[in-house]
Amino acid sequence: MKTPKISLPHNPFNFIKKQKQEIGMSPDALYFRGVRKSENTLLNIIDFDSESLEEKSIQNIAEAFPYSKKETVTWLNVDGLHDADLMKNISDGFELEQLILSTVMDTQARPTVQEFDDCILISIKMLQQDPDTNRISVENLSLILTESMLISFQEKKGDVFDPVRERIRKNRKRIRSSGTDYLAFALLDIVIDNYIYILGILGEKIEALEESLLIDPKKDVIEEINTYKRELNFIRKNIKPAREMILSLAKLDSELIDDDNEIHFRELQDNINQANDTSDSYREMLSDQLNIYHTTISSKLNDIMKFLTIFSVIFIPLTFIAGIYGTNFDVVPELHYEYSYYIMWGVMIIVAVGMLIYFKKKDWF
């Protein structure tokens, strides 16, 4: 079965670029750094406990402020990071340090986990693959974890977290009876699962390429190998920093993370290590395939050169014989002999066959 082709975003390997206007800016300045991916900012609230569930979209962030005083678990999802006034209101309304919201608005920042007095900030790069176009999109996901609220920030509206919403709606006991720390784990788990899923698609293509490489290595193979290396490097660029963040999160000793949920964050650590090891394995596989290709091509070239060399060596004595009888001297032995032409041909055939037999005994071809 033909595996789908991964399409990378435009200029996927651009590293962090600082704009001129950002130079000298205060670290807690609410300034959007990145590419705007949504026209409007959308706010959605899911408030729940083991007995009740409330889900709604809101137009004004002030509608979410009372939820911070409730004993239930509240998940506030914000789609769109470009609205500095909204971020200011979130900072003031939930009594969060402005530096936290400034970090959220920096979509180019590395994945990080930072512990503050009353919250934990988690950011990670999220990869999604469109099932229709197979195009990978990358966006920065930030989570602000407090005792009773989880605020998630996405660059654009998406359905990647719908499985978590469905678990809440269907009153799954574990997620409905746990706190914001378990909800944060569930969201991060989906992000890492997407890493593994996309790596799996790329891995199928790499493994299929290895089979065709051994059977019939063509010139197009080198282009495919380079394409897969480019795709893999793009994925690794996002996995490596995410792994560092998850390792730091698993070691975090915070009152906001329940002891019973620490095992789940260690599970995240195992999953991100699996994604990292898988990417390393595929990278080595591509390097091996590149070596196999060059070795196979060199072997074929040696066979061609061997054939041409044998062909040339056979014709050297034949050319010598033909050169002698092609001279313009008046006196040449056997020149007027009736069967001279046939004798010359016989000698040339015997010489050629004899040399082939000799080369075969020497195992030169």
Phi, psi and omega in degrees: 000136182285128182277148181292150181269133179276133177247122182276155176293165181295133180049060186289346186255013175295129177273178185302129178240127179264126177285155183299322182291346179277344182293126180083003180286146180297141181300332181260016178290134180274086183229127183284124179244109182148194179254126181291126185244001179216146181284315184239160176264129182247137181239130180224136182239134168235117180243129186205162164213195184290343184248334188228159179212131175227129180225129181198159172261142181237155181261333184236131183297338180297336178294339182270343186299319181299336182293337182291344180263354183277161179270356178279174176267128182239127176248111177256117180253129180246119176257114182111123187245007190273348186273100182293326179295319178298316180297324177295318179294322177296318180298315182286316186292325181258006178055050178255146177299139182295333178300326180296313181290329176296320177294322179299322183282352178266092183285350181267355183290154176291153173305138185209159169228126182229134179258128177247183185299317186234015180199168174235133177256127179234132174226145183204152176277131183250126178256134175226144178244123179291125183292339181272314184259348184061019179275134180271131173248146181238131175216159182269126177251128177238140178234130173250114186256117174243185184295322185239354183229147169236119178253118179251140181238121175241152181286334181208165180290137180205167182248016184296333182263011178301324176302323178291319178299321180294323178296324178291316182295324183274009174058046174295128191301317186297311185283330182282337181259359180260176183263196182292334180293320177291324177297319177298319177300316182299320180290315180295326179298321178293320179300313182289324176299325177293324173303309183295322180297313181293322176297324179296319178297315179294323181296323177299319180291321180294317180292322177293325179295325181297322179294313180293332180293321181283329182281307184209085180290118179251172182295330181294339183298319181297326177291320178295317179300315180295324178295315180293325177296321179294316179297316182293319179297324177296316180293318180297327179300331180265331182286317185302308178294327178297323179297317178299319180295315181296321178297319178293321180294320180294332181270354186293130177254093185228146177290342181281348178250114182294145181301326181291338182265356179298328179296328180288324177289331173290329175295321175301319179299317178297319182293318181289329174294322177297316178297319180294315179295322179296317179295323177295319180296316180292328177295316177295323179297319179294321177296319177296319179296322178296319178294320178298318180299310181295322179295317180295317179296319179296321178296317178296321179295322177296320178297319179295315180295324178297316180297316181294323179295314178298317179300317180292319182296323179295320185278349178296309178293327178295320177295324178297315180296314180296327180292323179296312183280358176259008179287163185256021177287149178287325183253107177228123180305145180064010182296321182258011179285141189297325185252019183300318183299316182289325177296318179300315178298319179298315179298318182295319179293318179298318179297315182296313180295320179298320179292321178297318178297318180297314180296323180293320178295327178280355181060043179271351175204000000 
